Amino acid sequence: MNTNFLKLITHRFIMMASMFFITIFLIFGGAEAGSNLLDKGTDLLKTYGGSSGQTGISLEEIGAGLKDALRVASENVVAQLGRVDGFNTDSAVHIPLPKQLDTVKSVLDKVGMSSLLKDLELKLNRAAEVATPKAKKLFSQAITEMSFEDAKKIYEGPEDAATQYFRSKMSPALAKEMEPVVNKSLSEVGAVQAYDNVMKEYKSVPFVPDVKADLTNHVVDKGMDGIFYYMAKEEAAIRTNPAARTTDLLKRVFGAN
């Protein structure tokens, strides 16, 4: 459907709704109730009525501005985490060893081989850093597919409304995209060999229980947690910090100061 035609229909619908509230007010009177109805009609005009509104922002600009904000935020996150030490030296998103290896760590610490586990932990973070750029395409796709209703809910929602949307929309696809990359990068950065070395030394100790850890799923899960953690930070900054609004459209939709 033609965008201008859709905008015209939406504008006329809102005008009619606003006039309905005002008419009810005039017919039924009642100071308190009438005032509330009049306020509703006025608010509709201010929020979505176009040039006569308080901000003068159109429906299309709100949607485009929000998508612009999310594009900027997602690109920042991918650039930050998808580099050397993006995960490894950041305490907020650093990927620890899987819980299943707690027993292994305890045993190897006692025999002076804790360095093997430190090496493995480093390589898990390296694998996440290599896989993170895969998220860029999926963020772009999710933003493109965002409906006006989605955009409206996010625009009016809490500081992490968009992040929640992305997490629900992207998680299965992101995990699927990251899994083969993580699996390959675990081998390339030496994590698989490091894990084999750890388990070889662990099993050489008598009477230790069997232990098995899924490194790929662990890195994928923790990697996605890190991506969405910083996505929420970026989103909140764009909503509350004028300096984070880096385009004219962002400043127009979210305010310049």
Secondary structure, DSSP 4 states (H G I P E B T S, - for coil): --HHHHHHHHHHHHHHHHHHHHHHHHHH--HHHHHHHHHHHHHHHHHHSGGGSSS---HHHHHHHHHHHHHHHHHHHHHHHSSTTTTTT-TTT-----GGGHHHHHHHHHTT-HHHHHHHHHHHHHHHHHHTTHHHHHHHHHHHT--HHHHHHHHHS-TTHHHHHHHHHHHHHHHHHHHHHHHHHHHHTTHHHHHHHHHHHHHTSTTPPP----HHHHHHHHHHHHHHHHHHHHHHHHHH-GGG--SHHHHHHH---
